[in-house]
Amino acid sequence: MSDPRDDEFTAFVVDHGRALLRTACLVTGDRGQVMDTLPDRGDGDLFADRHAEGDELRRALLQLSPRMRAAVVLRYFDDLSEADTAAAMGCSRSTVNNHVSRGLAALRSLLAPGAETLAPRSRP
């Protein structure tokens, strides 16, 4: 006999899988998750430019502390409210605002024209 929760969970993942994968990659910095289909390659320079910009953003996000990175990703990539982000992170709304404010300032500095080339921050 099948548990109806399994069917509900499967439907949820099918409906939200891309967003879940994107969030996981941005928060963890790990692009090694399994993919069912590969994205289209696109045409020449446009693809290379978009890939380079995305890679630069991922490397910049990795320079943030894990809490700052989570706050920025949840607020601006997943479009969660302050309250929902605070609930997801287990902290207050003011803490979320502090992490987001500091994280965005750091990203602006890291992504500014002429900023030093980004290298992933080593993990302990």
NUSEPA-22295 format. One record per residue (C-alpha): residue in one letter; x, y, z. Coordinates in pm, whole numbers, plus 32768, in hexadecimal, padded with zeros to 4 digits. Example, Ala and Ser with C-alpha at 12.3 -4.5 7.8 and 13.67 -1.06 7.14 Angstrom:
<atoms>
> A / 84CE / 7E3E / 830C
> S / 8557 / 7F96 / 82CA
</atoms>
This chain:
<atoms>
> M / 8000 / 8000 / 8000
> S / 807F / 8158 / 7FA2
> D / 8090 / 8274 / 809C
> P / 7FD1 / 83A4 / 8012
> R / 80E1 / 8485 / 80A0
> D / 81D6 / 83E8 / 7FA8
> D / 80F7 / 8450 / 7E88
> E / 80D2 / 85B0 / 7F16
> F / 8249 / 85D0 / 7F44
> T / 828F / 8551 / 7DE5
> A / 8197 / 864C / 7D55
> F / 8238 / 8764 / 7E20
> V / 8395 / 870E / 7DA4
> V / 831D / 86F4 / 7C3A
> D / 8277 / 884B / 7C57
> H / 8394 / 88F7 / 7D14
> G / 84C8 / 882C / 7CB5
> R / 857B / 893A / 7BEB
> A / 8550 / 8A3E / 7CFC
> L / 85BF / 8945 / 7E07
> L / 86F6 / 88EB / 7D40
> R / 874B / 8A58 / 7CFE
> T / 872B / 8AAD / 7E6E
> A / 87FF / 8984 / 7ED5
> C / 8911 / 89DF / 7DDD
> L / 8916 / 8B4E / 7E41
> V / 8912 / 8B0D / 7FB8
> T / 8A12 / 89F3 / 7FB8
> G / 8AE5 / 8A60 / 7E8E
> D / 8ADA / 88F5 / 7E1B
> R / 8A69 / 88BC / 7CB6
> G / 8A97 / 8741 / 7CD5
> Q / 8922 / 86F6 / 7D03
> V / 8889 / 85FD / 7C0C
> M / 87CB / 8690 / 7AE3
> D / 86C4 / 85D8 / 7A16
> T / 86FC / 86AF / 78E1
> L / 8812 / 8794 / 7875
> P / 87C0 / 88FF / 7824
> D / 87CE / 8973 / 76BC
> R / 8926 / 89E7 / 7653
> G / 88BE / 8B2A / 75A7
> D / 8986 / 8BE0 / 749F
> G / 8AF8 / 8C34 / 74BA
> D / 8B4D / 8D6F / 7575
> L / 89F7 / 8DA2 / 7615
> F / 8A15 / 8C52 / 76C2
> A / 8B7D / 8C91 / 7727
> D / 8B28 / 8DEC / 77AF
> R / 89FD / 8D6F / 7875
> H / 8AC7 / 8C4B / 78FD
> A / 8BE5 / 8D33 / 795F
> E / 8AF8 / 8E23 / 7A11
> G / 8A4D / 8D05 / 7AC9
> D / 8B9D / 8C73 / 7B2A
> E / 8C16 / 8DC5 / 7BA5
> L / 8ADD / 8DEA / 7C7C
> R / 8B02 / 8C89 / 7D0B
> R / 8C6F / 8CCE / 7D63
> A / 8C0E / 8E1A / 7E04
> L / 8AFD / 8D6F / 7ECF
> L / 8BFF / 8C74 / 7F4B
> Q / 8CC9 / 8D96 / 7FDB
> L / 8BA9 / 8DE3 / 80C9
> S / 8B7E / 8D35 / 8215
> P / 8A85 / 8C12 / 8207
> R / 897D / 8CDA / 82C6
> M / 89A3 / 8E0F / 81E8
> R / 8999 / 8D35 / 80B0
> A / 885E / 8C82 / 8128
> A / 87AF / 8DCC / 8179
> V / 8801 / 8E65 / 8025
> V / 879E / 8D2C / 7F64
> L / 8658 / 8CFA / 8020
> R / 85F5 / 8E6B / 8004
> Y / 865E / 8EBA / 7EA0
> F / 8677 / 8D73 / 7DE2
> D / 8555 / 8CBE / 7E8A
> D / 8493 / 8E04 / 7EC3
> L / 8435 / 8DB0 / 802B
> S / 83B5 / 8EC1 / 8110
> E / 8484 / 8F34 / 8239
> A / 83A2 / 8E6E / 8322
> D / 83B7 / 8D30 / 824F
> T / 8530 / 8D52 / 8230
> A / 854F / 8D83 / 83A9
> A / 847A / 8C4E / 83E6
> A / 8548 / 8B7F / 82F1
> M / 868E / 8BF1 / 8390
> G / 8611 / 8BDA / 84F7
> C / 8661 / 8D45 / 854A
> S / 85B9 / 8E98 / 856D
> R / 8553 / 8F7D / 8450
> S / 8655 / 907C / 84C1
> T / 8764 / 8F73 / 84AA
> V / 86F1 / 8F22 / 8347
> N / 86FD / 9095 / 82ED
> N / 885A / 90B2 / 8381
> H / 88D9 / 8F82 / 82BF
> V / 8835 / 8FF8 / 817C
> S / 88B7 / 915B / 819D
> R / 8A1B / 90EC / 81E2
> G / 8A07 / 8FDA / 80D8
> L / 898D / 90C5 / 7FC7
> A / 8A9A / 91C4 / 8020
> A / 8BA2 / 90B5 / 8006
> L / 8B15 / 903A / 7EB9
> R / 8B15 / 919C / 7E2C
> S / 8C82 / 91BD / 7E89
> L / 8CDF / 9063 / 7E05
> L / 8C24 / 9090 / 7CBD
> A / 8C8C / 91F9 / 7C7B
> P / 8D45 / 9238 / 7B35
> G / 8EBA / 9219 / 7B75
> A / 8E87 / 9146 / 7CAF
> E / 8F8E / 903F / 7CEE
> T / 8F56 / 8EEE / 7C45
> L / 8E83 / 8E13 / 7D24
> A / 8F01 / 8CCA / 7DA8
> P / 8E20 / 8BE1 / 7E6E
> R / 8E51 / 8C03 / 7FE5
> S / 8EE6 / 8AC9 / 807C
> R / 8DFD / 8A02 / 8153
> P / 8E65 / 896E / 82A1
</atoms>
